[in-house]
Amino acid sequence: MKKKITIIIIIVAILGIASFFIYKKVKQRKETSSGTGSTGSSSAGFPLKQGSRGTEVKNIQGSLNRILPATLTVDGIFGPATEASLQQKIGLSQLTKKQYDAFMSVMSGFVMGTGLNQFELAQIKNA
C-alpha cells in the first residue's frame, strides 16, 4: 500500500514538473510571436500604430522631433499627433518591424551625418 502511494506521488510530481516546463515554453513562444520579446522593453508589438505604446514609440517620437519642429511629446504613446507626424515625414500611418528598423537605421545615419564637434573629437582623441 505504501509502495503504491509513493509511486502515485512520484508520478504526480513528474507530471507537475513537466506541466510547468510546458507552460513556460508556450508562454515564451507567445511572447516571441507577439513581437514583445522576453526583454520586457516594450509592450508595443508590431505594427506600431495608434494605440501602441513602448520604447519603440518613444524612439520614433524622438526621431521625428529631430527632423520636424519639436512638437511631439515623447511619452511612448502612439497617438494622433505621432501618426500625423509620421504620415507627414514618411507617408505612413503605421510601421512594421522592418519599417521601424529601417527608419531607426536612417535616423542613426542622419545623426552621424551631422559630424562631430570639436569637443566630441577631443574626447575621442584623449580617451
C-alpha positions as CSV (number, residue, x, y, z in Angstrom):
1,M,0.0,0.0,0.0
2,K,2.8,2.4,0.9
3,K,4.6,1.5,-2.3
4,K,1.5,2.4,-4.4
5,I,1.1,5.7,-2.6
6,T,4.8,6.5,-3.2
7,I,4.6,5.7,-6.9
8,I,1.5,7.9,-7.3
9,I,3.2,10.8,-5.5
10,I,6.3,10.4,-7.8
11,I,4.1,10.3,-10.9
12,V,2.1,13.4,-9.8
13,A,5.4,15.2,-9.1
14,I,6.8,14.3,-12.5
15,L,3.6,15.5,-14.2
16,G,3.6,18.7,-12.3
17,I,7.2,19.5,-13.3
18,A,6.5,18.6,-16.9
19,S,3.4,20.8,-16.9
20,F,5.5,23.7,-15.5
21,F,8.1,23.5,-18.3
22,I,5.4,23.1,-21.0
23,Y,3.7,26.2,-19.7
24,K,6.9,28.2,-19.7
25,K,7.7,27.1,-23.3
26,V,4.2,28.1,-24.5
27,K,4.4,31.4,-22.8
28,Q,7.8,32.1,-24.3
29,R,6.5,31.3,-27.8
30,K,3.6,33.6,-27.3
31,E,5.8,36.5,-26.3
32,T,8.2,35.9,-29.2
33,S,5.4,35.7,-31.8
34,S,3.7,38.8,-30.4
35,G,6.9,40.9,-31.0
36,T,7.4,41.9,-27.4
37,G,10.4,39.6,-26.9
38,S,11.5,38.5,-23.5
39,T,13.3,41.7,-22.5
40,G,10.1,43.5,-21.4
41,S,11.4,46.7,-23.1
42,S,8.2,47.3,-24.9
43,S,4.5,46.5,-24.8
44,A,4.1,47.9,-28.3
45,G,4.2,44.9,-30.6
46,F,4.1,45.4,-34.4
47,P,2.9,47.0,-36.4
48,L,3.3,50.2,-34.5
49,K,0.1,52.2,-34.9
50,Q,-2.4,54.4,-33.0
51,G,-2.8,52.9,-29.5
52,S,0.7,51.3,-29.5
53,R,2.9,52.0,-26.5
54,G,6.5,51.4,-25.6
55,T,10.1,52.1,-26.2
56,E,9.9,51.8,-29.9
57,V,7.2,54.5,-30.0
58,K,9.4,56.8,-27.9
59,N,12.2,56.2,-30.3
60,I,10.0,57.2,-33.2
61,Q,8.7,60.3,-31.5
62,G,12.2,61.5,-30.6
63,S,13.5,60.9,-34.1
64,L,10.6,62.7,-35.6
65,N,11.2,65.7,-33.3
66,R,14.8,65.8,-34.6
67,I,13.7,66.1,-38.3
68,L,10.5,68.1,-37.7
69,P,9.8,71.1,-35.5
70,A,9.8,69.5,-32.0
71,T,6.1,69.3,-31.4
72,L,5.7,65.7,-30.3
73,T,5.6,64.7,-26.6
74,V,8.0,61.8,-26.2
75,D,5.7,59.7,-24.0
76,G,5.8,56.4,-25.7
77,I,2.1,56.6,-26.7
78,F,1.3,56.4,-30.4
79,G,-1.5,58.9,-30.7
80,P,-3.0,61.1,-33.4
81,A,-0.1,63.6,-33.3
82,T,2.5,60.8,-33.8
83,E,0.5,59.3,-36.6
84,A,0.2,62.8,-38.3
85,S,3.9,63.5,-38.0
86,L,4.8,60.0,-39.3
87,Q,2.4,60.5,-42.2
88,Q,3.9,64.0,-43.0
89,K,7.5,62.9,-43.0
90,I,7.4,59.3,-44.2
91,G,4.0,58.9,-45.8
92,L,3.0,56.0,-43.5
93,S,0.4,55.9,-40.7
94,Q,1.9,52.8,-39.1
95,L,5.2,50.9,-39.1
96,T,6.0,47.2,-39.4
97,K,9.1,45.8,-37.6
98,K,11.2,46.0,-40.8
99,Q,10.0,49.6,-41.5
100,Y,10.8,50.6,-37.9
101,D,14.3,49.1,-38.1
102,A,14.9,50.9,-41.5
103,F,13.6,54.2,-40.0
104,M,15.9,53.9,-37.0
105,S,18.8,53.0,-39.2
106,V,18.3,56.0,-41.4
107,M,17.9,58.2,-38.3
108,S,21.2,56.8,-37.0
109,G,22.9,57.7,-40.2
110,F,21.2,61.2,-40.1
111,V,22.7,61.9,-36.6
112,M,26.1,60.6,-37.7
113,G,25.9,62.7,-40.9
114,T,25.9,65.9,-38.8
115,G,29.5,65.5,-38.0
116,L,31.3,65.7,-34.7
117,N,32.0,68.9,-32.9
118,Q,35.5,69.8,-31.6
119,F,34.6,68.8,-28.0
120,E,33.5,65.3,-29.1
121,L,36.6,64.9,-31.3
122,A,38.8,65.9,-28.3
123,Q,37.0,63.4,-26.1
124,I,37.7,60.6,-28.6
125,K,41.3,61.6,-29.2
126,N,42.0,61.9,-25.5
127,A,40.3,58.6,-24.5
